[in-house]
Amino acid sequence: MVGSGSADRSKEAVGMVALHEALRTVCLNSDWTYSVFWTIRPRPRVRGGNGCKVGDDNGSLMLMWEDGFCKGRVTTECLEEIEGEDPVRKAFSKMFSYIIMEKGWR
């Protein structure tokens, strides 16, 4: 079908907005400071630049961050505060830093 790619991207964008809103609602209606949505996906089986294969043929999986929400202002000071705490908060901090500094905040 001609033009279905644009419609698919539009549906995906609407879904991502709904997901972000759901994560936001969880935090704002509870004592939670942050919420994260993770997915499990097949590890890509591609060859790197040197011809080495990344991944394997037995269906290994990887955990991927899809979206997250953090209650309050998100600043580098806030992220530094999270750094020293439990491992989940530390992972959240690292992922959020990547999104803000590498991809830009939307």
C-alpha positions as CSV (number, residue, x, y, z in Angstrom):
1,M,0.0,0.0,0.0
2,V,1.4,3.4,-1.0
3,G,2.0,5.8,1.9
4,S,1.4,3.2,4.7
5,G,4.9,3.9,6.1
6,S,3.9,7.4,7.2
7,A,0.7,6.1,8.8
8,D,2.7,3.4,10.6
9,R,5.1,6.1,12.0
10,S,2.1,8.2,13.0
11,K,0.5,5.3,14.9
12,E,3.9,4.5,16.5
13,A,4.3,8.2,17.6
14,V,0.8,8.2,19.1
15,G,1.6,5.0,21.0
16,M,4.9,6.5,22.4
17,V,3.0,9.6,23.6
18,A,0.4,7.4,25.3
19,L,3.2,5.3,26.9
20,H,5.0,8.4,28.2
21,E,1.7,9.7,29.6
22,A,1.1,6.4,31.3
23,L,4.6,6.5,32.9
24,R,4.0,10.1,34.0
25,T,0.6,9.2,35.5
26,V,2.1,6.4,37.5
27,C,4.6,8.8,39.1
28,L,2.3,11.7,39.7
29,N,-0.4,9.5,41.3
30,S,1.9,7.6,43.6
31,D,5.0,8.1,45.7
32,W,7.2,6.8,42.9
33,T,10.0,9.1,41.8
34,Y,10.5,7.5,38.4
35,S,9.0,4.9,36.1
36,V,10.6,3.0,33.3
37,F,9.2,0.8,30.5
38,W,11.6,-1.9,29.3
39,T,11.2,-4.4,26.4
40,I,13.0,-7.6,25.7
41,R,14.1,-7.9,22.0
42,P,16.1,-10.3,20.0
43,R,19.8,-9.4,19.9
44,P,20.7,-8.2,16.4
45,R,22.8,-10.6,14.4
46,V,25.0,-8.4,12.2
47,R,28.6,-8.2,11.3
48,G,30.8,-5.5,12.7
49,G,33.2,-3.4,10.7
50,N,36.0,-6.0,11.2
51,G,33.8,-8.9,10.1
52,C,33.2,-10.1,13.7
53,K,29.7,-11.3,14.3
54,V,27.8,-9.6,17.1
55,G,25.1,-11.6,18.8
56,D,24.6,-15.3,18.3
57,D,22.4,-17.8,16.4
58,N,20.6,-19.3,19.4
59,G,18.1,-16.5,19.9
60,S,19.8,-14.5,22.6
61,L,17.8,-11.5,23.9
62,M,18.6,-8.0,25.2
63,L,16.8,-5.7,27.5
64,M,16.0,-2.3,26.0
65,W,14.9,0.9,27.6
66,E,11.8,2.2,25.7
67,D,10.8,5.3,27.7
68,G,10.9,6.7,31.2
69,F,9.6,9.5,33.4
70,C,11.2,11.2,36.4
71,K,9.1,13.3,38.7
72,G,10.5,16.8,39.2
73,R,13.1,18.8,37.3
74,V,15.6,16.8,35.4
75,T,19.0,18.4,35.8
76,T,22.5,17.1,36.0
77,E,22.4,17.8,39.8
78,C,19.3,15.6,40.1
79,L,21.1,12.9,38.1
80,E,24.2,13.1,40.3
81,E,22.0,12.7,43.4
82,I,20.5,9.5,41.9
83,E,24.0,8.1,41.0
84,G,25.0,7.1,44.6
85,E,21.8,5.2,45.4
86,D,20.5,1.8,44.5
87,P,21.4,0.0,41.2
88,V,18.0,0.7,39.5
89,R,18.3,4.4,40.2
90,K,21.9,4.3,38.9
91,A,20.8,2.6,35.7
92,F,18.0,5.1,35.3
93,S,20.5,7.9,35.8
94,K,22.8,6.6,33.1
95,M,20.0,6.0,30.6
96,F,18.5,9.4,31.3
97,S,21.8,11.1,30.9
98,Y,22.3,9.5,27.5
99,I,18.8,10.6,26.3
100,I,19.3,14.2,27.5
101,M,22.9,14.7,26.4
102,E,23.2,12.5,23.3
103,K,19.7,12.5,21.8
104,G,18.3,15.7,23.3
105,W,15.2,16.1,25.5
106,R,11.9,16.0,23.6
